[in-house]
């Protein structure tokens, strides 16, 4: 039997608790959508970073080597103390840090052998990093799963833990662009338990809104870090055509390499 206070007002405005519940649900959905957008951008930044390093890493290394050679050639010609110092500093930046390879073993990380190490041990050619870019279907599945299974929708700690573990698997599959696994996860979630949402008291609803607000502030900081990172800033220049952006950067770097090579030749010709 319901109490008169729990009954909705007939023909009037919603009760305060009802308005709070509506506000909490709206805030939860807004936060989930924000997290989906943030995770999508993080995956895009990670993928672009991988492609950037694969395509342009050797060119950057060539530019740094040319810069060191130019400074060394100039220092050898002048014998000036400042020129010698600058040449030594440039060369030191290119040298590996002693002990790092031994510390990391240079062979594996938490996921096992590096692809390069596997290739060396099996006499296979080293393959470039896998190009990962989630399909539209993978994006759709990811958004749907994130909305349904997001931990922020849990009202009990045990359910939150279950959702966090599940969403971790969803994020991993999405980062790999594994459409088939995302479908399997969607089926798994549909077959799993769906906890009933219990009515919340007014104090709990206020606390929930405060937690959602703090979570949004944290995600905003994470989004800012991604956007202001070097790769994030580059990606935002051409979000719809990152391959073309890489081509443009590669052309600019190739021009710089030719200029440095000409400069080095000029310095060596002065001897």
KALINBEL-V265865 format. One record per backbone hydrogen bond with DSSP energy under -1.0 kcal/mol. CO is the residue of the C=O (numbers start at 1). NH is the residue of the N-H. Records with the same first field share a line. If there is no record, write none. Layout:
# KALINBEL-V265865
CO = NH + NH
This chain:
# KALINBEL-V265865
3 = 6
15 = 19
16 = 20
17 = 21
18 = 22
19 = 23
20 = 24
21 = 25
22 = 26
23 = 27
24 = 28
25 = 29
26 = 30
27 = 31
28 = 32
29 = 33
30 = 34
31 = 35
32 = 36
33 = 37
34 = 38
35 = 39
36 = 40
37 = 41
38 = 42
39 = 43
40 = 44
41 = 45
42 = 46
43 = 47
44 = 48
45 = 49
46 = 50
47 = 51
48 = 52
49 = 53
50 = 54
51 = 55
52 = 56
53 = 57
56 = 60
57 = 61
58 = 62
59 = 63
60 = 64
61 = 65
62 = 66
63 = 67
64 = 68
65 = 69
66 = 70
67 = 71
68 = 72
69 = 73
70 = 74
71 = 75
72 = 76
73 = 77
74 = 78
75 = 79
80 = 84
81 = 85
82 = 86
83 = 87
84 = 88
85 = 89
86 = 90
87 = 91
88 = 92
89 = 93
97 = 100
99 = 103
100 = 104
107 = 114
109 = 112
112 = 109
114 = 118
115 = 119
116 = 120
117 = 121
118 = 122
119 = 124
135 = 139
136 = 140
137 = 141
138 = 142
139 = 143
140 = 144
141 = 145
142 = 146
143 = 147
144 = 148
145 = 149
150 = 153
151 = 154
156 = 160
157 = 161
158 = 162
159 = 163
160 = 164
161 = 165
162 = 166
163 = 167
164 = 168
165 = 169
166 = 170
167 = 171
168 = 172
169 = 173
170 = 174
171 = 175
172 = 176
173 = 178
174 = 177
177 = 179
178 = 182
179 = 183
180 = 184
181 = 185
182 = 186
183 = 187
184 = 188
185 = 189
186 = 190
187 = 191
201 = 205
202 = 206
203 = 207
204 = 208
205 = 209
206 = 210
207 = 211
208 = 212
209 = 213
210 = 214
211 = 215
212 = 216
213 = 217
214 = 218
215 = 219
216 = 220
217 = 221
218 = 222
219 = 223
220 = 224
221 = 225
222 = 226
223 = 227
224 = 228
229 = 233
230 = 234
231 = 235
232 = 236
234 = 237
235 = 238
241 = 245
242 = 246
243 = 247
244 = 248
245 = 249
246 = 250
247 = 251
248 = 252
249 = 253
250 = 254
251 = 255
252 = 256
253 = 257
254 = 258
255 = 259
256 = 260
257 = 261
258 = 262
259 = 263
260 = 264
261 = 265
262 = 266
263 = 267
264 = 268
265 = 269
268 = 271
